[in-house]
């Protein structure tokens, strides 16, 4: 064998090894692509299931939100009614305070005029009327 024949044999062996490595690489690449395709199919199925579940949850949330809005409207109406009641109680308290103030002023004025003044007589009359009512209400 000559040098050129040996060189050709070495080139042929090298070419065969390169072809073998390329074939091994392509087989592994094919397996990887196949597994990637399977994974993509699984992901698509999972996304479909999750999407369906999210649609159900979304519908339920819309129903809950509608009920909450209805309840909040009802609560707001009731709060307005309660607010009106508190305003009325506040006005009543103010009126009672003003009546108390006016009564104290009347008592001061009648005390200055004397015990037998007409204002004192009216106050005694009211006191006796209210004390009789309280006695009748208690028994």
TIMI-2910 file (N, C-alpha, C, CB; in pm, 1 decimal, decimal comma, always signed):
<rs>
+----------+----------+----------+----------+----------+----------+----------+----------+----------+----------+----------+----------+------+
!      n_x !      n_y !      n_z !     ca_x !     ca_y !     ca_z !      c_x !      c_y !      c_z !     cb_x !     cb_y !     cb_z ! resn !
+----------+----------+----------+----------+----------+----------+----------+----------+----------+----------+----------+----------+------+
!    +82,0 !   -116,0 !     +0,0 !     +0,0 !     +0,0 !     +0,0 !    +87,5 !   +123,9 !     +0,0 !    -93,9 !     -1,1 !   +118,4 !  Unk !
!    +39,6 !   +204,9 !    -79,2 !   +116,2 !   +327,7 !    -94,7 !    +62,3 !   +432,5 !     +1,6 !   +110,5 !   +378,8 !   -241,0 !  Unk !
!   +127,5 !   +543,8 !     +7,4 !    +90,5 !   +652,9 !    +98,2 !    -44,4 !   +712,3 !    +61,8 !   +197,0 !   +761,9 !    +96,6 !  Unk !
!    -76,6 !   +717,8 !    -65,9 !   -203,7 !   +776,6 !   -107,0 !   -319,2 !   +684,5 !    -72,2 !   -203,3 !   +806,4 !   -256,8 !  Unk !
!   -295,8 !   +552,9 !    -80,1 !   -401,7 !   +459,2 !    -44,5 !   -429,0 !   +464,3 !   +105,7 !   -364,2 !   +316,3 !    -87,4 !  Unk !
!   -325,5 !   +478,2 !   +185,6 !   -340,5 !   +488,1 !   +330,5 !   -415,7 !   +618,0 !   +363,7 !   -200,7 !   +484,1 !   +401,9 !  Unk !
!   -383,8 !   +724,3 !   +295,1 !   -450,2 !   +852,4 !   +317,6 !   -597,9 !   +841,4 !   +283,0 !   -383,7 !   +964,0 !   +234,6 !  Unk !
!   -629,4 !   +770,2 !   +174,1 !   -769,6 !   +752,8 !   +135,1 !   -844,0 !   +669,6 !   +239,3 !   -779,5 !   +685,8 !     -3,7 !  Unk !
!   -780,2 !   +567,0 !   +292,6 !   -842,4 !   +483,1 !   +395,3 !   -867,7 !   +566,7 !   +521,2 !   -752,5 !   +359,6 !   +428,1 !  Unk !
!   -772,0 !   +651,4 !   +558,9 !   -787,1 !   +737,1 !   +677,5 !   -901,7 !   +835,9 !   +653,9 !   -653,7 !   +813,7 !   +709,1 !  Unk !
!   -909,0 !   +892,9 !   +533,2 !  -1015,7 !   +987,4 !   +499,8 !  -1151,4 !   +915,0 !   +503,4 !   -990,8 !  +1051,7 !   +359,3 !  Unk !
!  -1156,9 !   +791,5 !   +451,1 !  -1280,8 !   +714,7 !   +449,8 !  -1325,0 !   +682,4 !   +592,6 !  -1263,2 !   +585,0 !   +368,4 !  Unk !
!  -1230,2 !   +644,4 !   +679,2 !  -1261,6 !   +613,7 !   +818,7 !  -1310,0 !   +740,7 !   +889,3 !  -1137,4 !   +554,0 !   +891,8 !  Unk !
!  -1244,0 !   +853,0 !   +866,0 !  -1282,9 !   +980,4 !   +926,7 !  -1423,5 !  +1019,5 !   +880,1 !  -1180,5 !  +1092,1 !   +890,9 !  Unk !
!  -1448,7 !  +1003,3 !   +751,5 !  -1580,4 !  +1035,1 !   +696,5 !  -1687,4 !   +944,3 !   +758,0 !  -1579,6 !  +1020,7 !   +542,4 !  Unk !
!  -1655,7 !   +815,2 !   +777,2 !  -1748,9 !   +720,9 !   +837,4 !  -1776,7 !   +759,1 !   +983,5 !  -1693,1 !   +577,0 !   +828,7 !  Unk !
!  -1673,0 !   +800,9 !  +1056,7 !  -1691,6 !   +843,6 !  +1195,5 !  -1777,8 !   +970,4 !  +1202,5 !  -1554,6 !   +868,2 !  +1262,8 !  Unk !
!  -1750,7 !  +1064,3 !  +1114,0 !  -1830,5 !  +1188,0 !  +1111,1 !  -1976,3 !  +1153,9 !  +1080,4 !  -1774,3 !  +1288,5 !  +1005,0 !  Unk !
!  -1997,1 !  +1065,0 !   +982,7 !  -2133,3 !  +1024,4 !   +947,6 !  -2199,8 !   +956,5 !  +1067,6 !  -2132,3 !   +929,2 !   +824,8 !  Unk !
!  -2126,5 !   +870,8 !  +1141,0 !  -2180,5 !   +802,2 !  +1258,7 !  -2220,1 !   +903,2 !  +1366,5 !  -2077,4 !   +701,9 !  +1314,9 !  Unk !
!  -2134,6 !  +1002,9 !  +1394,2 !  -2166,1 !  +1104,2 !  +1494,7 !  -2286,5 !  +1188,5 !  +1451,3 !  -2044,0 !  +1194,7 !  +1519,6 !  Unk !
!  -2295,0 !  +1219,6 !  +1323,4 !  -2409,3 !  +1297,5 !  +1272,6 !  -2537,5 !  +1215,8 !  +1289,5 !  -2388,4 !  +1336,8 !  +1122,2 !  Unk !
!  -2529,6 !  +1084,4 !  +1260,0 !  -2648,3 !   +999,3 !  +1275,1 !  -2689,9 !   +991,8 !  +1421,9 !  -2620,9 !   +857,1 !  +1219,8 !  Unk !
!  -2594,8 !   +975,0 !  +1514,8 !  -2625,5 !   +970,9 !  +1658,3 !  -2687,9 !  +1104,0 !  +1702,5 !  -2496,8 !   +940,8 !  +1741,2 !  Unk !
!  -2629,2 !  +1214,7 !  +1656,3 !  -2681,1 !  +1346,9 !  +1689,8 !  -2824,5 !  +1363,4 !  +1639,7 !  -2591,2 !  +1456,2 !  +1630,4 !  Unk !
!  -2848,4 !  +1321,8 !  +1515,4 !  -2982,7 !  +1335,4 !  +1458,7 !  -3084,7 !  +1247,6 !  +1531,0 !  -2980,6 !  +1300,2 !  +1310,6 !  Unk !
!  -3045,3 !  +1130,0 !  +1576,2 !  -3135,8 !  +1042,7 !  +1652,3 !  -3172,6 !  +1108,9 !  +1784,9 !  -3070,4 !   +903,7 !  +1677,4 !  Unk !
!  -3071,5 !  +1161,9 !  +1855,4 !  -3097,6 !  +1228,9 !  +1982,4 !  -3183,1 !  +1354,5 !  +1961,1 !  -2964,9 !  +1265,5 !  +2051,9 !  Unk !
!  -3156,4 !  +1429,1 !  +1853,9 !  -3234,4 !  +1548,0 !  +1822,2 !  -3379,3 !  +1509,7 !  +1793,3 !  -3173,2 !  +1622,7 !  +1702,0 !  Unk !
!  -3398,3 !  +1401,0 !  +1722,8 !  -3532,9 !  +1352,7 !  +1691,6 !  -3608,0 !  +1317,0 !  +1819,1 !  -3526,3 !  +1230,8 !  +1598,2 !  Unk !
!  -3542,7 !  +1248,7 !  +1915,1 !  -3605,1 !  +1214,1 !  +2042,3 !  -3641,0 !  +1340,6 !  +2120,5 !  -3511,6 !  +1124,3 !  +2125,5 !  Unk !
!  -3550,4 !  +1439,1 !  +2119,5 !  -3574,4 !  +1564,3 !  +2191,4 !  -3693,5 !  +1638,4 !  +2132,2 !  -3449,5 !  +1653,4 !  +2187,8 !  Unk !
!  -3699,2 !  +1644,9 !  +1999,6 !  -3810,8 !  +1712,8 !  +1932,7 !  -3941,3 !  +1639,7 !  +1961,5 !  -3786,5 !  +1721,3 !  +1780,0 !  Unk !
!  -3936,4 !  +1506,5 !  +1965,2 !  -4055,4 !  +1426,5 !  +1994,6 !  -4105,5 !  +1454,8 !  +2136,2 !  -4025,0 !  +1276,2 !  +1977,6 !  Unk !
!  -4013,8 !  +1457,4 !  +2233,1 !  -4052,2 !  +1488,2 !  +2371,2 !  -4102,8 !  +1631,2 !  +2382,3 !  -3933,5 !  +1466,7 !  +2466,7 !  Unk !
!  -4041,1 !  +1722,7 !  +2308,5 !  -4088,0 !  +1862,0 !  +2307,0 !  -4229,2 !  +1870,6 !  +2252,0 !  -3993,8 !  +1950,2 !  +2223,6 !  Unk !
!  -4258,3 !  +1794,2 !  +2148,4 !  -4393,4 !  +1793,6 !  +2091,6 !  -4494,3 !  +1738,7 !  +2192,2 !  -4397,0 !  +1710,4 !  +1962,0 !  Unk !
!  -4455,2 !  +1630,8 !  +2262,1 !  -4544,2 !  +1574,9 !  +2364,3 !  -4569,8 !  +1677,5 !  +2474,8 !  -4483,8 !  +1445,5 !  +2424,1 !  Unk !
!  -4466,1 !  +1746,9 !  +2514,6 !  -4479,8 !  +1848,7 !  +2619,2 !  -4572,4 !  +1960,1 !  +2573,7 !  -4342,7 !  +1906,2 !  +2657,3 !  Unk !
!  -4558,6 !  +2002,2 !  +2449,5 !  -4643,5 !  +2108,6 !  +2396,2 !  -4789,9 !  +2063,3 !  +2395,1 !  -4597,8 !  +2148,6 !  +2253,2 !  Unk !
!  -4816,1 !  +1938,8 !  +2358,0 !  -4952,1 !  +1886,0 !  +2358,6 !  -5008,1 !  +1886,0 !  +2500,8 !  -4955,3 !  +1743,7 !  +2299,2 !  Unk !
!  -4926,8 !  +1841,9 !  +2599,0 !  -4970,0 !  +1840,6 !  +2738,8 !  -4998,9 !  +1982,7 !  +2787,7 !  -4862,9 !  +1774,3 !  +2827,8 !  Unk !
!  -4914,2 !  +2076,9 !  +2750,5 !  -4934,3 !  +2216,2 !  +2791,5 !  -5063,3 !  +2270,0 !  +2730,5 !  -4813,8 !  +2304,1 !  +2749,4 !  Unk !
!  -5088,7 !  +2239,6 !  +2604,6 !  -5211,5 !  +2285,2 !  +2540,3 !  -5334,7 !  +2228,5 !  +2610,7 !  -5212,1 !  +2245,3 !  +2392,3 !  Unk !
!  -5330,0 !  +2098,8 !  +2645,4 !  -5441,9 !  +2038,1 !  +2717,3 !  -5462,5 !  +2101,8 !  +2854,5 !  -5419,3 !  +1888,3 !  +2732,8 !  Unk !
!  -5351,4 !  +2125,6 !  +2923,6 !  -5359,1 !  +2188,2 !  +3055,6 !  -5414,8 !  +2329,6 !  +3045,2 !  -5220,6 !  +2190,6 !  +3122,2 !  Unk !
!  -5369,8 !  +2404,4 !  +2946,4 !  -5418,8 !  +2541,6 !  +2926,9 !  -5568,6 !  +2540,3 !  +2897,4 !  -5342,0 !  +2611,7 !  +2811,5 !  Unk !
!  -5614,2 !  +2443,5 !  +2819,4 !  -5757,3 !  +2434,2 !  +2789,2 !  -5837,0 !  +2407,7 !  +2916,1 !  -5783,9 !  +2323,3 !  +2685,6 !  Unk !
!  -5789,9 !  +2314,4 !  +3001,1 !  -5859,4 !  +2283,4 !  +3126,2 !  -5861,2 !  +2405,8 !  +3217,4 !  -5792,1 !  +2163,9 !  +3197,9 !  Unk !
!  -5746,6 !  +2471,5 !  +3230,2 !  -5737,5 !  +2589,8 !  +3316,8 !  -5827,9 !  +2701,0 !  +3264,5 !  -5591,3 !  +2639,8 !  +3325,9 !  Unk !
!  -5831,2 !  +2718,6 !  +3133,2 !  -5916,2 !  +2821,7 !  +3074,1 !  -6063,3 !  +2792,8 !  +3103,4 !  -5892,6 !  +2830,8 !  +2922,1 !  Unk !
!  -6103,4 !  +2667,8 !  +3089,9 !  -6242,4 !  +2631,7 !  +3120,4 !  -6275,4 !  +2659,1 !  +3266,7 !  -6267,9 !  +2483,9 !  +3087,8 !  Unk !
!  -6184,0 !  +2622,1 !  +3355,8 !  -6206,6 !  +2647,0 !  +3498,7 !  -6211,2 !  +2796,0 !  +3529,4 !  -6097,3 !  +2580,2 !  +3582,4 !  Unk !
!  -6125,8 !  +2873,5 !  +3464,5 !  -6125,6 !  +3018,3 !  +3486,4 !  -6255,1 !  +3082,4 !  +3437,5 !  -6006,0 !  +3082,4 !  +3415,9 !  Unk !
!  -6311,8 !  +3030,3 !  +3330,6 !  -6439,2 !  +3083,0 !  +3282,1 !  -6549,9 !  +3057,2 !  +3384,0 !  -6475,6 !  +3019,8 !  +3146,4 !  Unk !
!  -6548,2 !  +2937,8 !  +3444,6 !  -6647,5 !  +2906,7 !  +3547,6 !  -6629,3 !  +2999,7 !  +3667,7 !  -6636,3 !  +2758,3 !  +3591,7 !  Unk !
!  -6504,6 !  +3015,8 !  +3710,3 !  -6475,8 !  +3103,7 !  +3824,7 !  -6515,4 !  +3247,7 !  +3792,2 !  -6325,5 !  +3096,7 !  +3862,9 !  Unk !
!  -6487,2 !  +3291,4 !  +3672,3 !  -6522,6 !  +3427,7 !  +3631,1 !  -6672,9 !  +3449,0 !  +3637,7 !  -6471,8 !  +3456,1 !  +3489,3 !  Unk !
!  -6749,4 !  +3353,1 !  +3592,2 !  -6896,1 !  +3362,6 !  +3596,4 !  -6944,1 !  +3370,5 !  +3740,6 !  -6961,2 !  +3241,6 !  +3524,9 !  Unk !
!  -6888,1 !  +3285,2 !  +3826,9 !  -6926,7 !  +3287,0 !  +3967,5 !  -6891,2 !  +3421,1 !  +4032,2 !  -6858,6 !  +3171,9 !  +4042,8 !  Unk !
!  -6774,6 !  +3474,2 !  +3998,3 !  -6734,9 !  +3604,6 !  +4053,6 !  -6828,6 !  +3715,4 !  +4006,6 !  -6590,2 !  +3638,1 !  +4013,6 !  Unk !
!  -6872,9 !  +3707,9 !  +3882,3 !  -6967,7 !  +3807,6 !  +3832,7 !  -7098,8 !  +3800,3 !  +3910,3 !  -6993,6 !  +3787,4 !  +3682,3 !  Unk !
!  -7144,8 !  +3677,9 !  +3938,1 !  -7267,6 !  +3661,9 !  +4016,0 !  -7250,5 !  +3717,6 !  +4157,1 !  -7308,1 !  +3513,9 !  +4022,3 !  Unk !
!  -7136,1 !  +3685,8 !  +4218,3 !  -7109,2 !  +3735,1 !  +4353,6 !  -7099,7 !  +3887,4 !  +4353,6 !  -6979,0 !  +3673,2 !  +4409,2 !  Unk !
!  -7035,9 !  +3944,0 !  +4253,3 !  -7023,4 !  +4089,1 !  +4244,6 !  -7160,2 !  +4154,8 !  +4228,0 !  -6931,7 !  +4127,9 !  +4128,2 !  Unk !
!  -7247,3 !  +4094,4 !  +4147,6 !  -7382,2 !  +4149,0 !  +4129,4 !  -7458,8 !  +4145,4 !  +4261,8 !  -7459,2 !  +4069,8 !  +4020,4 !  Unk !
!  -7447,8 !  +4034,5 !  +4336,4 !  -7515,1 !  +4025,6 !  +4466,2 !  -7457,8 !  +4126,3 !  +4565,4 !  -7503,1 !  +3883,8 !  +4522,8 !  Unk !
!  -7326,3 !  +4142,8 !  +4561,7 !  -7261,7 !  +4238,9 !  +4651,7 !  -7308,3 !  +4380,9 !  +4620,9 !  -7108,0 !  +4229,6 !  +4640,0 !  Unk !
!  -7317,7 !  +4413,4 !  +4491,6 !  -7365,8 !  +4547,1 !  +4454,5 !  -7508,6 !  +4568,7 !  +4502,1 !  -7357,5 !  +4567,2 !  +4302,6 !  Unk !
!  -7591,6 !  +4465,7 !  +4489,1 !  -7729,5 !  +4475,8 !  +4536,1 !  -7734,3 !  +4496,8 !  +4686,5 !  -7808,4 !  +4350,6 !  +4498,0 !  Unk !
!  -7654,3 !  +4419,4 !  +4759,4 !  -7649,6 !  +4433,8 !  +4905,2 !  -7598,5 !  +4571,8 !  +4946,5 !  -7560,9 !  +4325,1 !  +4966,2 !  Unk !
!  -7498,7 !  +4621,1 !  +4876,2 !  -7444,6 !  +4753,5 !  +4909,2 !  -7549,0 !  +4862,5 !  +4885,4 !  -7318,0 !  +4782,5 !  +4826,0 !  Unk !
!  -7629,1 !  +4847,0 !  +4779,8 !  -7737,2 !  +4942,6 !  +4756,4 !  -7836,8 !  +4940,5 !  +4870,8 !  -7808,1 !  +4912,4 !  +4624,5 !  Unk !
!  -7871,5 !  +4820,0 !  +4917,3 !  -7964,0 !  +4805,2 !  +5029,1 !  -7904,7 !  +4865,2 !  +5156,4 !  -7998,7 !  +4657,1 !  +5051,0 !  Unk !
!  -7776,3 !  +4838,1 !  +5180,3 !  -7708,6 !  +4893,4 !  +5298,9 !  -7706,9 !  +5046,2 !  +5292,1 !  -7563,4 !  +4838,3 !  +5310,3 !  Unk !
!  -7681,1 !  +5100,9 !  +5174,4 !  -7679,4 !  +5247,3 !  +5161,1 !  -7816,3 !  +5307,5 !  +5191,6 !  -7635,1 !  +5287,5 !  +5019,7 !  Unk !
!  -7924,1 !  +5242,3 !  +5145,1 !  -8058,8 !  +5291,8 !  +5175,7 !  -8085,6 !  +5288,5 !  +5326,1 !  -8164,8 !  +5208,4 !  +5101,3 !  Unk !
!  -8046,8 !  +5178,7 !  +5387,4 !  -8069,0 !  +5166,1 !  +5531,4 !  -7983,4 !  +5266,8 !  +5609,4 !  -8037,7 !  +5022,6 !  +5577,7 !  Unk !
!  -7862,3 !  +5291,6 !  +5561,6 !  -7776,6 !  +5391,2 !  +5627,5 !  -7838,6 !  +5530,7 !  +5617,8 !  -7635,2 !  +5391,2 !  +5564,6 !  Unk !
!  -7900,4 !  +5561,9 !  +5503,3 !  -7968,2 !  +5690,9 !  +5490,0 !  -8082,1 !  +5702,0 !  +5591,4 !  -8022,3 !  +5709,3 !  +5346,5 !  Unk !
!  -8158,5 !  +5592,0 !  +5607,8 !  -8268,1 !  +5592,5 !  +5705,2 !  -8215,1 !  +5608,7 !  +5846,8 !  -8350,1 !  +5463,5 !  +5694,3 !  Unk !
!  -8107,5 !  +5537,2 !  +5878,9 !  -8048,7 !  +5547,5 !  +6012,4 !  -7992,9 !  +5687,6 !  +6033,2 !  -7937,7 !  +5441,3 !  +6032,4 !  Unk !
!  -7932,5 !  +5743,2 !  +5930,6 !  -7878,0 !  +5878,6 !  +5940,3 !  -7989,9 !  +5978,3 !  +5969,4 !  -7803,8 !  +5917,2 !  +5810,0 !  Unk !
!  -8104,4 !  +5963,1 !  +5900,5 !  -8218,5 !  +6051,8 !  +5926,3 !  -8265,9 !  +6037,3 !  +6071,2 !  -8334,8 !  +6020,8 !  +5828,4 !  Unk !
!  -8266,0 !  +5913,3 !  +6122,2 !  -8307,1 !  +5891,3 !  +6261,1 !  -8210,4 !  +5959,8 !  +6357,7 !  -8314,9 !  +5740,3 !  +6291,7 !  Unk !
!  -8080,7 !  +5951,8 !  +6329,9 !  -7983,9 !  +6018,0 !  +6417,1 !  -7998,1 !  +6169,6 !  +6411,9 !  -7842,3 !  +5977,8 !  +6378,4 !  Unk !
!  -8028,9 !  +6222,0 !  +6295,3 !  -8051,8 !  +6366,6 !  +6284,4 !  -8172,5 !  +6405,6 !  +6368,7 !  -8072,9 !  +6408,9 !  +6136,1 !  Unk !
!  -8279,9 !  +6324,2 !  +6360,2 !  -8400,0 !  +6353,6 !  +6438,8 !  -8370,1 !  +6347,4 !  +6588,2 !  -8512,7 !  +6255,3 !  +6403,5 !  Unk !
!  -8294,1 !  +6246,4 !  +6632,0 !  -8257,4 !  +6235,6 !  +6773,6 !  -8171,0 !  +6354,3 !  +6815,0 !  -8182,6 !  +6102,9 !  +6800,9 !  Unk !
!  -8080,9 !  +6395,4 !  +6727,4 !  -7997,9 !  +6511,3 !  +6757,1 !  -8081,1 !  +6638,1 !  +6771,0 !  -7893,2 !  +6529,8 !  +6649,0 !  Unk !
!  -8177,9 !  +6653,8 !  +6681,1 !  -8266,5 !  +6770,6 !  +6689,9 !  -8348,8 !  +6767,5 !  +6818,3 !  -8360,0 !  +6776,5 !  +6567,8 !  Unk !
!  -8395,4 !  +6646,9 !  +6855,8 !  -8472,1 !  +6632,1 !  +6979,3 !  -8386,2 !  +6667,8 !  +7100,3 !  -8526,1 !  +6488,5 !  +6992,5 !  Unk !
!  -8261,9 !  +6623,2 !  +7099,7 !  -8171,3 !  +6656,3 !  +7209,2 !  -8146,3 !  +6806,3 !  +7217,6 !  -8039,2 !  +6582,4 !  +7192,5 !  Unk !
!  -8131,1 !  +6868,4 !  +7101,8 !  -8110,0 !  +7013,4 !  +7099,3 !  -8232,8 !  +7085,6 !  +7153,2 !  -8078,2 !  +7061,5 !  +6956,0 !  Unk !
!  -8351,4 !  +7037,9 !  +7109,1 !  -8475,4 !  +7099,9 !  +7157,4 !  -8489,2 !  +7083,0 !  +7307,8 !  -8597,4 !  +7039,4 !  +7086,4 !  Unk !
!  -8456,2 !  +6964,1 !  +7358,8 !  -8465,1 !  +6940,5 !  +7503,7 !  -8367,5 !  +7030,7 !  +7578,4 !  -8436,6 !  +6792,1 !  +7536,9 !  Unk !
!  -8249,4 !  +7049,9 !  +7522,6 !  -8150,5 !  +7136,8 !  +7585,4 !  -8199,5 !  +7281,6 !  +7587,6 !  -8015,9 !  +7127,2 !  +7511,6 !  Unk !
!  -8258,5 !  +7324,7 !  +7475,7 !  -8311,9 !  +7461,3 !  +7470,0 !  -8427,1 !  +7478,7 !  +7567,8 !  -8358,5 !  +7495,3 !  +7327,6 !  Unk !
!  -8515,2 !  +7376,8 !  +7580,5 !  -8625,5 !  +7383,1 !  +7675,8 !  -8571,8 !  +7388,9 !  +7818,2 !  -8719,0 !  +7262,2 !  +7658,7 !  Unk !
!  -8469,1 !  +7310,8 !  +7846,9 !  -8407,3 !  +7311,7 !  +7979,4 !  -8349,4 !  +7449,0 !  +8010,0 !  -8297,6 !  +7204,2 !  +7988,9 !  Unk !
!  -8282,3 !  +7507,1 !  +7911,2 !  -8223,8 !  +7640,0 !  +7928,9 !  -8333,1 !  +7744,0 !  +7953,9 !  -8140,0 !  +7679,2 !  +7805,2 !  Unk !
!  -8440,3 !  +7735,6 !  +7873,4 !  -8550,0 !  +7831,4 !  +7889,8 !  -8616,7 !  +7814,2 !  +8026,7 !  -8654,4 !  +7814,0 !  +7776,9 !  Unk !
!  -8632,1 !  +7690,5 !  +8072,2 !  -8692,9 !  +7664,1 !  +8202,9 !  -8606,6 !  +7721,8 !  +8314,1 !  -8713,1 !  +7512,6 !  +8224,2 !  Unk !
!  -8475,9 !  +7703,2 !  +8304,5 !  -8385,5 !  +7758,8 !  +8406,5 !  -8395,2 !  +7910,8 !  +8409,7 !  -8239,6 !  +7715,7 !  +8379,5 !  Unk !
!  -8400,9 !  +7972,4 !  +8291,9 !  -8414,1 !  +8118,5 !  +8287,0 !  -8545,5 !  +8163,4 !  +8349,6 !  -8405,0 !  +8168,7 !  +8141,9 !  Unk !
!  -8654,3 !  +8089,5 !  +8322,3 !  -8784,7 !  +8123,7 !  +8379,2 !  -8781,7 !  +8111,3 !  +8530,9 !  -8894,8 !  +8033,7 !  +8320,7 !  Unk !
!  -8716,5 !  +8005,9 !  +8578,8 !  -8707,0 !  +7986,0 !  +8723,4 !  -8625,8 !  +8097,9 !  +8786,4 !  -8643,9 !  +7849,2 !  +8755,9 !  Unk !
!  -8518,6 !  +8138,6 !  +8723,2 !  -8436,1 !  +8248,0 !  +8776,6 !  -8517,1 !  +8377,0 !  +8783,1 !  -8309,3 !  +8268,7 !  +8689,8 !  Unk !
!  -8593,3 !  +8401,2 !  +8676,1 !  -8673,1 !  +8524,7 !  +8672,1 !  -8780,6 !  +8522,9 !  +8780,3 !  -8738,1 !  +8542,9 !  +8533,2 !  Unk !
!  -8845,3 !  +8408,2 !  +8797,3 !  -8952,2 !  +8401,7 !  +8898,3 !  -8895,1 !  +8407,1 !  +9038,8 !  -9035,2 !  +8273,9 !  +8881,0 !  Unk !
!  -8774,8 !  +8352,2 !  +9057,6 !  -8712,3 !  +8360,1 !  +9190,5 !  -8677,5 !  +8503,6 !  +9225,2 !  -8586,0 !  +8272,7 !  +9196,7 !  Unk !
!  -8643,7 !  +8582,6 !  +9126,2 !  -8609,8 !  +8722,6 !  +9150,4 !  -8735,3 !  +8802,5 !  +9189,3 !  -8543,2 !  +8784,1 !  +9024,9 !  Unk !
!  -8850,8 !  +8765,5 !  +9131,7 !  -8974,6 !  +8839,8 !  +9157,8 !  -9038,8 !  +8799,8 !  +9289,7 !  -9073,4 !  +8818,2 !  +9044,7 !  Unk !
!  -9007,5 !  +8682,3 !  +9337,6 !  -9065,3 !  +8640,3 !  +9465,9 !  -9145,1 !  +8513,0 !  +9449,9 !  -9154,0 !  +8750,4 !  +9524,2 !  Unk !
!  -9174,6 !  +8452,1 !  +9565,5 !  -9240,5 !  +8323,1 !  +9565,4 !  -9387,2 !  +8333,8 !  +9529,2 !  -9225,7 !  +8257,9 !  +9699,2 !  Unk !
!  -9448,7 !  +8445,8 !  +9549,1 !  -9591,8 !  +8458,1 !  +9523,3 !  -9622,9 !  +8521,3 !  +9388,1 !  -9656,1 !  +8539,0 !  +9632,4 !  Unk !
!  -9525,0 !  +8532,4 !  +9301,6 !  -9550,0 !  +8591,7 !  +9169,7 !  -9630,1 !  +8494,4 !  +9084,9 !  -9416,8 !  +8628,8 !  +9098,8 !  Unk !
!  -9689,3 !  +8547,2 !  +8977,5 !  -9773,2 !  +8462,9 !  +8890,8 !  -9689,9 !  +8355,1 !  +8821,4 !  -9845,6 !  +8549,4 !  +8785,5 !  Unk !
!  -9563,8 !  +8382,9 !  +8785,9 !  -9477,3 !  +8283,7 !  +8722,5 !  -9451,9 !  +8165,0 !  +8814,6 !  -9344,8 !  +8347,4 !  +8682,0 !  Unk !
!  -9431,6 !  +8192,3 !  +8943,1 !  -9409,1 !  +8085,2 !  +9040,2 !  -9534,4 !  +8002,3 !  +9057,4 !  -9364,7 !  +8142,4 !  +9175,2 !  Unk !
!  -9648,4 !  +8067,1 !  +9053,2 !  -9773,4 !  +7993,2 !  +9066,1 !  -9792,2 !  +7897,4 !  +8948,2 !  -9892,3 !  +8090,3 !  +9075,4 !  Unk !
!  -9755,3 !  +7942,6 !  +8829,9 !  -9766,3 !  +7856,5 !  +8711,1 !  -9671,4 !  +7737,9 !  +8723,5 !  -9735,5 !  +7936,5 !  +8581,8 !  Unk !
!  -9549,6 !  +7761,2 !  +8770,0 !  -9453,2 !  +7652,6 !  +8787,1 !  -9501,5 !  +7551,9 !  +8890,5 !  -9316,9 !  +7708,2 !  +8828,1 !  Unk !
!  -9561,8 !  +7600,3 !  +9001,2 !  -9615,0 !  +7509,0 !  +9102,1 !  -9728,8 !  +7425,8 !  +9044,4 !  -9663,3 !  +7587,0 !  +9225,4 !  Unk !
!  -9811,5 !  +7489,7 !  +8962,0 !  -9922,6 !  +7418,6 !  +8898,8 !  -9870,0 !  +7306,3 !  +8808,6 ! -10010,2 !  +7516,7 !  +8817,2 !  Unk !
!  -9768,9 !  +7335,7 !  +8725,5 !  -9709,2 !  +7233,0 !  +8639,0 !  -9647,1 !  +7120,6 !  +8720,5 !  -9603,5 !  +7295,1 !  +8547,6 !  Unk !
!  -9581,1 !  +7158,2 !  +8829,8 !  -9517,6 !  +7056,6 !  +8913,3 !  -9621,5 !  +6964,4 !  +8974,5 !  -9434,1 !  +7122,1 !  +9023,3 !  Unk !
!  -9730,1 !  +7017,8 !  +9020,6 !  -9833,7 !  +6932,3 !  +9079,0 !  -9899,9 !  +6846,6 !  +8972,4 !  -9939,1 !  +7017,1 !  +9151,0 !  Unk !
!  -9918,6 !  +6900,9 !  +8851,1 !  -9979,0 !  +6821,6 !  +8742,7 !  -9888,5 !  +6704,0 !  +8705,2 ! -10005,4 !  +6910,4 !  +8618,3 !  Unk !
!  -9762,1 !  +6729,9 !  +8691,7 !  -9669,5 !  +6624,1 !  +8651,1 !  -9647,5 !  +6522,6 !  +8762,5 !  -9536,2 !  +6684,2 !  +8609,0 !  Unk !
!  -9649,1 !  +6567,8 !  +8885,3 !  -9630,4 !  +6471,6 !  +8993,7 !  -9750,9 !  +6381,0 !  +9005,8 !  -9605,0 !  +6543,3 !  +9126,1 !  Unk !
!  -9873,8 !  +6432,1 !  +8977,5 !  -9992,6 !  +6347,5 !  +8979,3 !  -9987,9 !  +6245,9 !  +8864,6 ! -10120,3 !  +6433,7 !  +8969,7 !  Unk !
!  -9944,8 !  +6287,9 !  +8748,2 !  -9935,3 !  +6196,4 !  +8634,7 !  -9835,4 !  +6085,0 !  +8662,5 !  -9895,4 !  +6272,4 !  +8508,2 !  Unk !
!  -9723,4 !  +6120,8 !  +8717,2 !  -9621,5 !  +6019,9 !  +8748,3 !  -9671,9 !  +5920,1 !  +8851,5 !  -9493,8 !  +6086,8 !  +8799,0 !  Unk !
!  -9748,7 !  +5970,3 !  +8950,0 !  -9802,3 !  +5879,2 !  +9051,7 !  -9904,0 !  +5785,5 !  +8989,8 !  -9866,3 !  +5957,8 !  +9167,6 !  Unk !
!  -9988,6 !  +5836,6 !  +8897,1 ! -10087,0 !  +5752,4 !  +8831,1 ! -10018,5 !  +5650,7 !  +8738,5 ! -10186,1 !  +5839,0 !  +8751,9 !  Unk !
!  -9912,0 !  +5692,5 !  +8669,2 !  -9839,4 !  +5603,2 !  +8577,9 !  -9763,9 !  +5494,8 !  +8651,3 !  -9743,0 !  +5682,2 !  +8492,8 !  Unk !
!  -9720,2 !  +5522,1 !  +8775,2 !  -9643,2 !  +5425,0 !  +8851,3 !  -9732,4 !  +5317,0 !  +8909,9 !  -9565,9 !  +5494,1 !  +8961,9 !  Unk !
!  -9856,9 !  +5353,9 !  +8947,0 !  -9942,9 !  +5255,5 !  +9011,0 ! -10019,4 !  +5171,3 !  +8914,5 ! -10037,1 !  +5322,0 !  +9101,3 !  Unk !
+----------+----------+----------+----------+----------+----------+----------+----------+----------+----------+----------+----------+------+
</rs>
